[in-house]
Amino acid sequence: MHPVTEKTGPDRQAAEGPFTTRQLVRLDEALRTADNITRLTFSVYVGDLDEPTRATAEKMLLQLPRPADSVLIAVSPNQRVLEIVTGSRARRRLSDRECKLAAMSMTAAFSGGDLAGGIVTGLAQLAERARLS
């Protein structure tokens, strides 16, 4: 799931997914930056989520190499769903309120048609909140 999605990983052509090559580069940079400044593992999934979407995102988080130290942003544009799931240790550094604020910024960008920009903004906000002191 890291860096971006099952459908639009960097080894696939951008034409196959919702992102251009330039957007994929921005997303990858945002993920790397978030990982580096927090020492958490940030992942993004873009695609349909099985119902219930929250439970599906939680299962996806558990499949990551270090789920306790991970943050998953799962976005399903077709379903108009955004889930931010944090592992047990990541949750100590990112409150529900901070995740909700990032989600609000992301959904504002999504409603304006900027999927990649919304994700990049959300990653930056979450990373800043979880930054190591």
Summary of the structure (lengths in Angstrom):
residues: 133
radius of gyration: 13.4
end to end distance: 27.4
largest distance: 40.2
contacts: 433
relative contact order: 0.17
helix: 53%
strand: 14%
